[in-house]
Amino acid sequence: MTSTIKPVDGIKIFSCNSNKTLAKKIAQSLGCDLADIQAGQFSDGESYVRIGELVRGHDCFVIQSTSNPVNDNLMELLITVDALRRASAGRITAVIPYYGYARQDRKARARDPISARLVADLLNAAGVDRVLTMDLHSAQIQGFFSIPVDHMLGNPMLVDYYKKKIQEIDGEFVVVAPDIGSVKRSRTFSGQIDVPLAIIDKRRPEANVSEVMSVIGDVEGKNVIMVDDMIDTAGTICNAANAMEEKGAKRIFACCTHPVLSGPAIERIEKSPIEELVILDTIEIDNYKNIDCIKQLSVCDIFANAITAIHFNQSVSKLFKELQK
């Protein structure tokens, strides 16, 4: 999918530091250069931003994933938005391919914060006019904002990839939800590639620790595709892969939108029976590049088309239909 409409004068694409590679690809897809911005830290750790060109009355898009280091990247985004607002930018859209704190969207225990709502409030207070993001951990986060939120989907890219993969590989396939929380996403995925669904029921005794309990569905002798929105420490996906191997799965594949890949994730993936892990480039990571089993797809065209539609005040919802064809 490529951007079909080229932006006209009046649009500015800014990139903060979290995902410059994706930002450059988006700008290239749009047929424009990244706007002049310097973003960094003073010696005491405070973030600073300097906008190096005129933005008065322009349609400004700030590309920044709030990934690790989450707090630094979030603060950098907020300061950039404030700088643009004070420089009289016409409209400011925060393009957040990966929305940090999205997993803290409810009170799981007494006296827990709802940090995803706090981040939304901070973006509102900073002066963001619109948010463009992808695959929020919980869709209800859109309701935390008092401004428009365009929620793009990474699933169609993965669906297209595996439709071709299935045709190239012999044997039956089954989509596996690695936990109960990913059942809805996996069911949609399995329906779109027309294969059966299996579910892993697990118990998580504490944060970032998972224990596989049972497999609901038949995976013996079949090729398995595990689907999730994000992979953090890779405990869930690797435990699920081990369970699939024990249940007699033939070949094991996995995919996700957001490759957080923190802590022991890379080591776990290398040691797991996962033959191939497909990730999207919503988060910029370098340590995966020497890992043969990891394949990355770019979401640049999805965001480029969404930015074009927003800039020209066209429908963004039609992009969902195009993505799902």
N, C-alpha and C positions, 0 to 999 in steps of 0.2 A: 504494500500500500504506500503510495507516494503522495506528497502534497500537490494538489492540482491547481491551487490558486496562489499566486505570489503576492506577498504583502506589498502595500504601497507606502509612500512616505507617511510617517507618523507613528510607525511601530518601532519599539526599542526592545531588544532581547538582552537581558542582563544575566550573567552567570556569577553566582557566588562560588565558594570553594569546594562544596561537597561533591559535585558531579560535573566537572567541567567537560569531560569527554562526551557525555550525553548532550550537554548544552551546545557544544560545537556541532554535533550531528544534527540537532534540531535546527540550529541557525542555517546550516548547510542545506537541509531539506527545505527550508523556507526561502533559500536564495538570498540570504543577507548575512552580514557580519555581526558578531557579538558587540554590544555597546561597551564603551569604555568605563570600567569600574575597577577600583582597587579595594580589596577586602583582606584584612589581616588582623594581627593582634599587636598591641603595645607590649612592652617588656613585662608589664605587670599582669598580662593575660587578658586585659580588656580588648574587646573587638572594636575595630574601626572600619569605616567605609568611606570612600571618596568617589563620587560620581564625576567622570571626566568629560561630560558633554551635556549639551542643552537637552532638557527633558520637558520643558514647559509645554503643556497641552498635548504631550505625546501619550500613546497607548503603550504602557510599559509592562513587560513580563519578566518576572524575576524567577530564575530556575534554581532551586535549592532543595535537595533531599535532606530531611532532618534525620540523617543516619549518624553513625559513630564518627566523631564525637558529637553526640546528639545535642547537648546543651550549647556547645560552641556554634554549631551549625544553625540551630534555632535562633540564637541571639544575633548571629550575623544576618539572617533573613529579616528579623524584626528591625534591625538598624538600617538595613538597605531600604526597606519599605518606608521607614521614617525619613530617610534622606531624600527619597524620591517625592514623598508627600510635601516636604518642606521646600523642594525645588519646583513645586507646582506641576507635577506630572498630571496628565489628564485622567488616566485610569491606571490602576496598579493591580495586576493579577499575579498572585503567588502561585507559581508552578511547582508543586511539591510531588515529584514522582513517588517518593516514599515518605509517608506521614508518620514521624516518630511519635511515641506515646499512644499509638492507636490501640494497643492492647489494654490500656488502662481506661476503659470506656464505661466502667460501671463499678459499683461498690461490691466487691467479692466478699469482703469481711467488714465487720464494724470498724468505723473510723478510717476506712480507706479513702484516699482522694480519687477524684475522677479527672485524671491529668489530661486526658484527651480533650475534655471540655475547657480546661484551663488554657491549653495551647490555642484552641479556637478563639477564646476570649482575648488572648494576647495578640493574635493576628488581627482581630477586629479592632482592638485598641490602637494598634500600630498604624492602621489606615489602609489595610488591604480592601480592595473593592470586590475582588472575586478570587476564588480558589480553584485551581485545576490540579487534580490529583489522580492517583490510580490505585485500584484494589485496596480500599480501606479495610482494615481488619474487621471492622463492623460498619455496615452501611449506615447505621443510625448516627454515626459521627457527623454526617451531613447536617443533621438537625441541630447540632451544637452551634452552628454558625447563623448569624443574622444577615449574611450576604450570600449571593449565589455560589454554589459549589458544583463544579462539573466533575463527575466521578467516572473516569475512563476505566476500561476493562482490559486486563492483559490476557484473560482466558482465550479469546479468539485467536491470538497469535500462537498459543500453545496448541490449540485445537487444530489449526492448519498444519502445524509441524507434525503432529502425531497422525493426522489423516494420511500424510505421505509416508510416514514411518511404518504404519500398519501395512501399507501396500508393498513395502520392501521386505518385510520380515514374515517368515512362515510361522504358522501356528495361531492359536486363538489368543485373544487379548482380553484382559479384564482391568477396569479402573478400580483402584483401591483408595478409599478415604483413610488416611493414616490415623485419624482420631474422629470423634463424634462431631467436633466443631467444623470439620471440613466436609461433612456429608453433603450439604446442599451444593457446595461448589463442585464436588466430585460427581454428584448425580447429574448436574447440568453438563459437565464435561463428558461423562459417559454417554449421555443422550446425544450430544453433538457429534461424537465419533462412532456412535452406534455399537457400543460394546457393553457387556454386563458390568454391574457394580458390586464390589465387596467392601466391607467396613471392618476396621479394626477398633475394638472396644478396649480402652486402656484406662488405667488409673494413674493419676499424676500425684505422688505423695507430697511434692514441693516444687517450687518454681524451677524450670529448666531441667527437671528430672521426670522421666516418663517410664512407665512399666507396661508392656504389652500384656493384655489379659486373654483375649480371644479374637478369632477371625470369623466374621459373619459372611459367608459366601464361599464359593469354590474357586481356588487358585491353583490347584495341583495340575502340573503340566502346562500351565498357561503363562503367557507373557504379561507381566504386571506393569501398570503405569500408576504411580502414586502422585497425587495432585495436592498441593497446598498453596496458600497465599504467600507464606514466607517460611524460610528456614533460618532459624537463629543459631542455636548451638548444635543443631542436627540430631539431637537425641531422639526426638519423635520419629523422624523419617528413617534413621538408621535402625532403630529398634523395630520399626515396621518392616524394613527390608529384611532384617534377620528373621522375623516371624514368617515372612513370605517364603524365604528360603527353606525354613523348617517345614513349612506346609507343602513344599514340593513345587514352588513356582519355577518355571523354565528360565526366563530372563526377567530382570528387574530394572525398570526405568523410573525416573522421578522428575518432577518439574515444579517450579514455583515462580511467582512474580518477583518477590523481593528476596534477594540473597543476602540476608543480614550476616550470616556465617561468622558468628562471634565465637570467642573462646576456642574449644577443641573441635569446632565444626569441620574444618578441612581434614584434620587427621581422622575423624570419625568417618567421613565420607570415603576417604581413600581406603580405609580398612573394611568398609561395608560391602555387601554384595551388589550394590547399585552399579549397573553397567554404564549408565549415562544419566547425568543430572543436567536438565535444561533450565537455564535461568534467564531472566530479563535484566536489562541494564538500568533499572531504577536506582540502584545503589552502585557507586563506583568502588570496585574492589580490585586489588592487584594480585593478591596471593593465590587466586584460583588459576591464573594463566598457565602455570606449569602442571596443572592437574588434567590429565588426558580425558578423564570421564566427564568433565564439566564443559558444557557448550552454552554460549551466551547468544541471545537474540536481542536486537535493539528495538526499543519502543519509540524511536525518534520520529518516525512518520506519523504515529498516532498522535503524539503531542503537537507536531507541526500542523497537522490538519485541524486539531482542536483550537490551537492558537489562531490559525487563519479564520476559522469560523467565528471565534469570539471577536477578533479585530474587525471583521466586516459585519458584525451583529447578525450573523446567520445562525441557523439551528445547529446546536451541538448534538442533539439527540439523534439526528439522522446518521451521525457517525457510528452510533451503536449498531444500527441496522446494517450499515456497510461492513462493519467489522464482523458481524455475525453471518454474513453471506457465505 
